[in-house]
Every structure is written in structure tokens, then in C-alpha cells.
């Protein structure tokens, strides 16, 4: 009786735990879709320079994966479907392994990643000067970053040729100039003799590095907490499977023994 009670308690614990994951994934997915299809979006403190399109993609992917895990975990635990529990355990193990490998690679290969990112961003900026329409979405993302973070270029402020309007800011701003959209096609700084415009001196790489250095502790805490929760789920699921197997074996022995 005690083993059956523990088994039932573990089963419902898994169900409630994964139900929370399922609801959390639904919230992330809904928020991502809302940001994607919303015309105005929402202001997010500390993430002002991160494009809403990129943020929406991250939320949608995270929400979909979380919903998938929660679905298999909830239904597998409640209905005791071994196939779903196996899929849930495999997905959870793969996710935990991927996070571990990604963290190790990020720490050990940090300089390589930084150099690769610098080269990639510089090449993309050079391609923009050739009017490559296939990179229009990436260009818009970079321009939003430059406008919101008040930076220009990636490694240097003179990376752009020609320099986009998002690299400039107005000096002695008037009431009319304040309402001007620097991301529109009509730029008030097109003329080189326009003395009211100045180019941002700071490169965007420095802004991104500064943001990461400021929030790195928060990011590490969140990642560590997620990994700890996933490890805990794996342990609970493994214990549930072992106890379930023991109960089945005991029931069969009691049925065989007269």
C-alpha cells in the first residue's frame, strides 16, 4: 500500500509539474505571437535595443518546446503511457545535454565565437552597400539596434558605406525634428552639410558587450535554474518508472503465489 501511495503521489506530482510547464509554454507562445503580429509591440525594460521580431521568434520557439515537453509529461504521467513518458524523458535528456554542451562551448570557445560573429556582421554590413534585397530584414534589425542603442556599425562607426540614417542623431532638436522617424525612407541627415546631424561614435558591438556584461549573472542564474529543474524532473521520472516496475513485479508475484 505504501509503495502504491508513493507511486500515485509521484505520478500526480509529475502531472502538476508539467501542467505548469505547459501553461508557461502557452503563455510564452501567446506573447511571442502577439509581439509578432502587433504593430506597436511593447516596451521591455533592459531590452530596448533588441528588435521585437527577434524577441518574438525566441519566445515562440521557447514556448513551443515547453508546450511539447509539458504535453508529453502531463499525458504520459496521468494516463501512464510509457511511450509518451519515454519521449518526454528523451526530450528532457537531449535538452539538458544540449544546454550543457552549449555552455561548455560558449565558455571554452568564447574568443572564436566573438571573432566569427565580428566577421559575419562586418560582411553583412558590406553586402548592404550592394543593395542586396535578400538581407533587407537583417538590415532593418541592425538599423533598429543602432537607433535604439545609439550606436553605429559593428566594430567601428564607419563600417557602413553609405551610412544609414539610423546612425545619426539630431543636435539642438526642435519640436518638429523630435517626431521624425530615423528608420523611415526619408532621412533629414542625407545632406553632408546638415550641421544639425551627428553620427553616433560608439560601435554596436560595445553596446551589446556592455549589455551582456551587465546581465550575465541573471542569464547564468536562469540557465542554471532551468538545468536544475530539468535534472530534478529526470530524477523524479526515473524514480517513478522504477517504482512502477517494482509494483508490477510485486503484483505478478502475488498473482502467481497461491
N, C-alpha and C positions, 0 to 999 in steps of 0.2 A: 504493500500500500504506500509506503513512504517513497519507494522508487517511482511509482506511478504518479504520485503527487508532485515530486520534483520534475519529472518528465513533462507533466502538464503545465507546471509553472514556467519551465524553460520555454516551452512552446509558445505560450501566451506572451512571455517577455519578448521573444523574438518577433512576434506579430506586432506588438505595440511599438517596439523599437523601429521596425521597418515601416510601420504606418507613419511614424513621424518623418522618416526619410522620404516616404512617398509624398506627403503633404509639402515638405520642404522643397522637393524637386518640382512639384506642381507650381509652387509659388515662384521659384526661380525661372521656370519656363514661361509662366504668365508675364512676369516682369520683363523678361527678355523680349517676348513678342510685343508687349506694349511699347517698350522703348523703340523697337524696330519700326513699328507702324505709326508711332506717334510723330506728329510734325514738329512739335516743340521739344519733346523729351523732358527730362527732369534734371535739375541741378544736383550734383552729388559732391558734398564737401570732400576736399582732398583729391578728387579725381577730375578736376575741372578741365585739364588738358587732354584727357583720354577720350577719343571720339566715341560717341554714343553707339555708332554702328559696331565697332569692335567690342564694346561692353555688352551689347545685346547678343552678339554671337557667343561670347563666353558664357553668358547667363543661360542661353538656350541649350548649349552643349552640356553644361554642368547640370541643368535641370533635367534634361533627357536621360543622362546617365544615372542620376539619382533616382528618377522615377522608375527606371528599369530595375535597378537594384532593389528598391522598395517593393516593387510589384512581385518579383520572384521571391523575395524574402517573406512578404506577408502571406501570399497564397501558398507558398511551399510550407511555411510553418503551420498555418491554420488548417490546411487540408492534408498535411503530412505527405505531400507529393515529393517523393525522393528525387525525381528528375529535376524539378524546379529548385529544390534545395542544393542539388549538385551544381546546377547552372549558377545559382546565387553564390555558392562557395567559390566556384572557379572565377567568376567575375570579380568578386571581392579580393581574391588572392592575386589576380592579374593586376587589378588597380593598385593594390598595396605594393606589389613588386615594381610596377611602373613608376610609382611615386618614389620608391627607394632608389631605383636606378637613376631616375631623373635628378634627384637631389645629389647623389654622388657625382654624376657627370657635371652638374652645374657647379659644384664646389671644385672638382679637380680640373675641369676644362674651362674655367671661367674666362681666362685670357683668350683662349681660342674662340669661344663664342663671341666675345666682345669684338675681336678683330674681324670675324666673319660678318657680324652684324654691321660694323662700320663700313666694310667694303660693299656689302649688299645695299645699304641705304645710300651710299655715295653713287653707286652705279644707277640706282633707281632715279636719283635726282638728275643725273646726267641724261638719262633717257627722256626725262620730261622735256628737255630742251628740243628734242626731235619731234615733239607733238605726237607722241605715241598714245593713241586713244585707248589702248587696252590697259593703260596704267592710270586712267583718269580717276578711278575710285581711290587708289593709293595716294594719288596727288592731293585729292580733296582731304583725305585723312591727315596728311602731313601739313596741309595748309591750316586745318583746324587746330592741330597741335601747335603750330607756330603762332597763330593768332591768340589762342587762349593762354599759352605758356610764355608769350612774349619772347620768342627766340627765332633764329633764322638759320637754315641749313642744318646739317647733322654734326659734322666735325668743325666746320668753320662757317661764319656768316656769309662768306662769298662763294659757297658751294653752288648756289643757283646761278644759271645764266640762260635766260634773263631772270631777274629777281622777281618773285611773285609779290602780289600786293600784301599778302599776309605777313611779310617780313617787315613791313613798315608800321610806324605809329605816328600820330599827329602831334605836333608841337603847338602849344597855345591853342588848344582845342576850343572851337566855338560851339554854339548850341547846335548849329546845322551839322557840323562835322562829327559831333558825338553820335548822331544817329546813323552815320554812314556804316555800311556793312563792308568790311575789308575782304570778305570772302565772295563778294559779288563780282560780276564780269567788269563792271565799271569801277576803275580804281582812281582815287584822287591823287595818287602819287606816281602816275605814269610819266609825268614830265620830270626830267632830271633837275630842272631849275626850280622845282617846287620846294621852297625853303621851309614849308610847314611840315614836311615829312622827314622822319629819321628812320634809319634801319636798325632793327634790334641787333645789338652787338654779340649777345650770348648765343652759342650754338645749342641746338635742341638736345644733343647728347648729354651735355652738362645738366640740363633741366631734368631729364629722365633719370640720370645717375643720382642726382640730389634727391629726387622723389623716392627712389628705391632705397637709398641710404637712410632716409627718414622713416620709411615704413617697413624696413627689412625685418625688424623684430616682430612686428604684428604679423607679417606674412609667415615667418617661421613658426610662430605660435599657432596660427591657424592650420598650417600644414601638419605640424606635429600633433595637434589635437585630432585632426581628421585621421591621420595614420594610427593614432592610439585607439580611436573609436573603431576603425576597421579591424585592427588587431583584436580588439575585445570581441567584436562580432564573430570573427573567425573562431576564437576560443569557445564562445558560447555555442556556436553552431556545431563545432566538433564534439563538445560535451553532450549536446542534445542527440547527435547521431549515435554516439557510444552508448548513452543511456537507453535510447530507443532499441538498439541492437540487443542490449542486455535484457530488456523487458521481453522482447520477442523470444529470446533463447529460454528465459525462465518459464514463459507461458508454454512453450513447446515441451519443456521437460515435465512440467506439471501435467500436461495433457498425456504424455507418454507413460509416466509413472502412475500405476493404478492406486 
